[in-house]
Amino acid sequence: MKISKDISRKDLKGLIAFKEENPETQAYLICLEKESRLINLDSDIKVNIVNDEEFLEMLWNGLIF
């Protein structure tokens, strides 16, 4: 989770390393951005950028985890 409204590639450094070691997992970055989005960093690494409210809705509705 990042307390930020503007996510940049440097904010994803840890998730990129995690995805490289665990390519079968889904990566989520929870933040304060207004709109959720999917970032394709390369053909193997995709990161879901999800705003905090949408993440909680997805979690409570059993859509993730």
Secondary structure as UniProt FT lines:
FT   HELIX           9..12
FT   HELIX           13..21
FT   TURN            23..24
FT   STRAND          27..31
FT   STRAND          37..40
FT   STRAND          46..51
FT   HELIX           52..60
FT   TURN            61..62
//
